[in-house]
Amino acid sequence: MFNKLLVASVVLAASTGAFAANYKGDYKGEAAPVCPSCTYTYQAAPYVGVGLGNFVTYSGRGAVQNAISGNINAGYAAMINPMFYLAGEALIEGDANVKNYTRVSTTAAASASARSNWGYGLSIIPGYMVTDHVLGFARLGAVRSRFNDQGVWSTGWQVGLGLQTNVYQNWDMRAEYDYTNYNRVNGSNNGGIGKPQRNQAVLGLIYKFL
């Protein structure tokens, strides 16, 4: 819950700051407020971005991984009408382990570790302009992650919610919370880890080729 509130607060603060920095008038109506990009006025455009976040993966056998994640993403987005947005996105992610809590058993075959170090994914991202300068969006996608200690890849189904706002010309800031539910991981080592689940918070920076 704290991660969800944190990412939402960061985007709202950034959008408010950008809006205030471009306000030229006062409360008497001499000039209208101006933000860097009050609506996503482009019809369609590709984009690239980077993201940094934190995730916790829980396995079905008591193993837990806490890690820092970084990603590079690219996509194509369009405003369907002045309020509705739709994008398709691909990403590659690398993970740096912070804590890896392994369930230890008296038999090696029953021990378990949920550690992963990288993956990739595809998503569809529908969105809606919740204010003139903040886009709310959902993420619906699939990811493939490498579970190192099990020696296997697993597919996960991902859903998420986030906010995106323009901060300077072609640059957007994005924050989101994602939940991933993986298929059963029957690893070649240590007997597998069941069906892992992941909670992830990510802050991102997007450049739009307008």
N, C-alpha and C positions, 0 to 999 in steps of 0.2 A: 504493500500500500504506500509506503514512504517513497519508493522509487517512482510510482505512478504520479504522486503529488509533486515530486521534484521535477520530473521532466515537463509536466504541464506548467509549472510555475516559471521555469526557465524560458519557455517559448512565449508565454504571456508577457513576461517582463521585457523580453527583447522586442516584441511587437509594440508594446506600449512606449518603450524608449525611442524606437525608430519613429513612431508616430509623433511623439512630443518634440523630437529634434527638428521635425520638418514643419511644425506649426508656426505660422508667420503672423497670425492676427491675435485679437483678443476676444472677449465675450460679447462685443458689440456688433459683430458681423462684418467687420471691415474686410476680412479675408477668411476664406474657408480653410479648414485644416487639410493638410496634404501629407500623405504617407508615401514611402518609396514606391510601393506598388499596391494601391488600395484594393485592386482586384487582379486576378490572374488573367490579364487581357489577351495574352497570346493565344492563337488558335491551336497550335500544336508545336512542340519543340522537344528535342532530345536534351538530356541532362546527365551530369556526372556528379558524384558526391563521395564523401568519406564519412565514417561514423565511428564513434568510440563509446563503449558501454561496459556494463557489468552483467553477468548472468550467474544463476545458480541452477545446476542440474541435479535433480533427485532421481535416483534409480529405484527400481522395484525391489532391490535387495539391500537397501540401507546405505548405499554409497552416495556421497554428495561431492560435487565439484563446484567451487566458487572461482570464477575467472574473469579477467579483463578481456574484452573482445574489441577488435578493430575490423572495419570492413571498407571495401571499395565497391561502389555501386554505379550502375549506369541504367538509364531508362528512357522512356519516351512518354510524354504527358500531353494532355489536351484538355481544354475546357469544353465540355459538351454543350453547356449554355452558361450564362453569367453566374450560376450558382453551383453547378455540378462539375466535378473534375474526375478524370480517369487516367491512370498511368500503368504501364507495365515495367517491371524492374528486375534486373539480375544483379547478384552480388557475390563476392568472394570474401570470406571471413577468416581471420586468424585469431587464435585464442592464446592468452598467456595465463598459465595456472597461478592462482593465488593460494587456494587451499584445496587439497584433495583428500577427502575423508573416505578411507577405504574400509569396508566391512571386513574385518579379519576373522578367519575361521581356523579351526584346528586342522582342517583339510584344505589344501591349496585349491582344489576344484570348487570349493564353496565360497572362497574369497571373492570380492567384487570391487571394481574401480570404475567410476563413470567418467574418467578423464578423457577429454577430446582436445584436439589442437587446431583443427581447421575444418572448413566446410564451404558449401556454396548453395545458392538457392534462387528461385524464381517466384515473383509475387505479382498479383494484381492489386492495385491501390485505388479504390474509389474514394472520392472526397467531396466535401460540401463546405462552402464558404460560411463559417459560423459568424464572422464579422466581415467588414470591408477589407481587413488586412490579416485575418487569421483563417487558415484552411484547416478543417478537421478531416482526418482521413482514417480509413481502416486498411489493414494489410491482411490479405488472404493468399497463402502461398505454401510452397513445399521447400524443404531444405534437405541437404545430404551432409551428414557430419561424420568425421572419422573418430571412432572411439579407440584411442591408441592401445590401451592395455588389453582390449578385447580383440584387437587386430581385425576389426570389421568396420564397414560403413553402415549407417542406418538412415532411413528416410523419416523425416518428421513433418507433421502437418502444422502449419503456423497461422495464428490469428493475432492481430494487434490493433491498437488504437494510438493515434498520435495527433500532434498539432504542427503546423508549418507556417512560417511567416517570412515575408521579404524583409531583409535587413539593409541591403544596399544594392541598387541596380539589379544585376542578374543573380545576386546571391541570396539564398534562402537559408534559414535555420530550421531544423526539424528535431522534434523530440517525440519518442514513442515508447510504449510498453508492448512487448510481444510474448506470447505464450506458445510453446512448441510441444507437441505430443509425439514422441517417436514410436516407431514400430518396435517390436520386441528385438532386443539385442542378444542373440545367442552367439557369444564370442567364442573364438578358438582357444582363448585362455581364460582360466578361472571360472568357467561355467556360465558365462554371460551375466547380464545385469537386469534382465527383465525388460520393462517398458519405461525408459527414462522420460522425464518431463522437465522442461526448462522455462524459467521466468527470466526475462531480460529487459533492461532499460537501456536506451541508446539515445545519444545526442549526435546530430549530424549536420553537415554543411553541404549545401547543394549549389552547383553552378548550372544555370539554364542557358542554353545556346539560343537566345532570342534573335 
